[in-house]
Amino acid sequence: MGSLADNSFVADLHLLNPNPFAQTPTLASLVHDRLDPQAILNAIVRSVAGVTGAALATADGRSVAHSDHLLHDPGRSAMIAATMGLAGQLIGVVGGRELEEVIVRAESGIVIVYAVGTDGVLTVLSRASTNLHHINTEVRSRIEVLRTVVRNGR
């Protein structure tokens, strides 16, 4: 859990609610949402224009969670895990030791697969015109929390 000096998640806890009759969330509910994998994935989708879905899986291909507008597909998790395994082997070609991401581009969109430590993989789907820098910035700001989620088996 972050310290008071750790402001990386403070933005996640701020809510602007124009409805004065809405119930104010408790700190406990905000912390739960911060560690809820589906809430994290939905936040990534909402935060970057053009991102259409996100899915989190274990490195061995077990689905952990997916964003709201992405259908559950266990085959996708296995395929993404296999992609990361192959890419991990290929990284040696350029002298690397730790894989960070794999990007697949097509005229219809982009698939980015991020290593989430050694235990997980995050897949982000976007339109072809989406700014990759914005996606990377958003994902990198949440990667440590995602590592914790995958490690804890949530």
C-alpha positions as MATLAB code, in Angstrom:
seq = 'MGSLADNSFVADLHLLNPNPFAQTPTLASLVHDRLDPQAILNAIVRSVAGVTGAALATADGRSVAHSDHLLHDPGRSAMIAATMGLAGQLIGVVGGRELEEVIVRAESGIVIVYAVGTDGVLTVLSRASTNLHHINTEVRSRIEVLRTVVRNGR';
ca = [
       0.000    0.000    0.000;
       1.306    3.461   -0.803;
       2.541    5.865    1.815;
       1.342    9.413    2.248;
       4.321   10.468    0.153;
       3.188    8.197   -2.670;
       0.850   10.340   -4.733;
       0.695    7.928   -7.685;
      -2.795    6.835   -6.812;
      -4.187   10.083   -5.447;
      -5.715   10.960   -8.813;
      -7.600    7.652   -8.727;
      -9.176    8.664   -5.417;
     -10.457   12.050   -6.550;
     -14.017   11.988   -7.770;
     -15.924   14.899   -9.200;
     -19.593   14.316   -8.604;
     -22.004   16.981   -9.789;
     -24.915   15.131   -8.144;
     -25.295   16.510   -4.586;
     -27.549   13.579   -3.645;
     -25.044   10.927   -4.631;
     -23.498    8.958   -1.824;
     -19.854    9.815   -1.199;
     -17.638    6.730   -1.542;
     -15.751    5.580    1.514;
     -11.974    5.324    1.614;
     -12.353    1.535    1.919;
     -14.415    1.362   -1.280;
     -11.902    3.552   -3.128;
      -8.990    1.350   -2.021;
     -10.946   -1.765   -3.051;
     -11.582   -0.268   -6.492;
      -7.898    0.576   -6.772;
      -7.037   -3.120   -6.352;
      -9.997   -4.483   -8.309;
      -8.587   -5.668  -11.649;
     -11.743   -4.916  -13.621;
     -11.904   -1.385  -12.188;
      -8.245   -0.840  -13.130;
      -8.841   -2.058  -16.687;
     -11.970    0.083  -17.043;
      -9.969    3.101  -15.842;
      -7.338    2.475  -18.531;
     -10.050    2.271  -21.199;
     -11.724    5.479  -19.970;
      -8.446    7.390  -19.599;
      -7.142    7.158  -23.157;
      -9.231    8.183  -26.150;
      -9.272    5.374  -28.692;
      -8.653    2.494  -26.279;
     -11.445   -0.007  -26.794;
     -10.629   -2.749  -24.307;
      -8.149   -4.256  -21.894;
      -7.578   -7.723  -20.451;
      -5.329   -9.058  -17.701;
      -4.081  -12.646  -17.639;
      -1.460  -14.724  -15.914;
       1.727  -15.547  -17.804;
       0.490  -19.129  -18.198;
      -2.697  -17.971  -19.950;
      -5.345  -17.901  -17.202;
      -7.748  -14.976  -17.531;
      -7.783  -12.646  -14.506;
     -10.109   -9.842  -15.657;
     -11.261   -7.816  -18.651;
     -12.770   -4.385  -19.182;
     -16.535   -4.018  -19.428;
     -16.832   -3.817  -23.216;
     -14.541   -6.754  -23.930;
     -16.112  -10.191  -24.116;
     -14.632  -12.951  -21.970;
     -12.518  -15.196  -24.190;
     -10.235  -17.732  -22.456;
      -8.591  -18.478  -25.806;
      -7.432  -14.858  -26.038;
      -5.605  -15.149  -22.703;
      -3.796  -18.286  -23.843;
      -2.903  -16.732  -27.209;
      -1.562  -13.567  -25.552;
       0.497  -15.590  -23.058;
       1.952  -17.612  -25.937;
       2.756  -14.370  -27.800;
       4.640  -13.057  -24.786;
       6.521  -16.344  -24.428;
       7.654  -16.251  -28.054;
       8.501  -12.551  -27.876;
      10.466  -13.227  -24.704;
      12.587  -15.709  -26.628;
      13.035  -13.256  -29.508;
      14.200  -10.444  -27.231;
      17.568  -12.207  -27.048;
      18.094  -11.305  -30.720;
      18.580   -7.670  -29.691;
      20.557   -8.594  -26.594;
      17.749   -7.883  -24.148;
      16.877   -9.918  -21.097;
      13.487   -8.600  -20.017;
      10.545   -8.147  -22.364;
       8.465   -5.009  -21.828;
       5.816   -5.040  -24.550;
       4.719   -6.399  -27.897;
       2.880   -4.186  -30.395;
       0.801   -5.572  -33.249;
      -0.557   -3.051  -35.750;
      -3.199   -3.532  -38.397;
      -5.327   -1.125  -40.406;
      -8.226   -1.931  -38.068;
      -6.406   -1.311  -34.798;
      -3.519   -1.939  -32.432;
      -2.942   -4.683  -29.879;
      -0.345   -3.940  -27.214;
       0.692   -6.680  -24.810;
       2.622   -5.586  -21.729;
       4.593   -7.803  -19.391;
       3.219   -7.421  -15.875;
       6.274   -8.588  -14.006;
       7.056  -12.223  -14.709;
       3.625  -13.428  -13.611;
       1.180  -11.599  -15.865;
       0.302   -9.984  -19.166;
      -1.884   -6.982  -19.914;
      -3.490   -6.619  -23.319;
      -4.735   -3.237  -24.511;
      -6.808   -2.907  -27.684;
      -7.134    0.420  -29.471;
      -8.086    2.080  -32.703;
      -5.290    2.440  -35.270;
      -5.145    6.227  -34.754;
      -4.651    6.075  -30.972;
      -1.575    7.808  -29.555;
       0.682    5.012  -28.232;
       2.497    7.402  -25.911;
      -0.761    8.113  -24.077;
      -1.462    4.392  -23.713;
       2.062    3.700  -22.459;
       1.889    6.520  -19.933;
      -1.435    5.291  -18.554;
      -0.377    1.647  -18.390;
       3.022    2.390  -16.839;
       1.313    4.405  -14.087;
      -0.699    1.312  -13.140;
       1.772   -1.517  -13.754;
       2.851   -1.928  -10.111;
      -0.754   -2.239   -8.930;
      -1.405   -4.774  -11.695;
       1.658   -6.770  -10.578;
       0.223   -6.877   -7.071;
      -3.167   -7.998   -8.386;
      -1.656  -10.803  -10.478;
       0.702  -11.867   -7.690;
      -2.176  -12.032   -5.193;
      -4.251  -14.091   -7.614;
      -7.203  -11.702   -7.681;
];
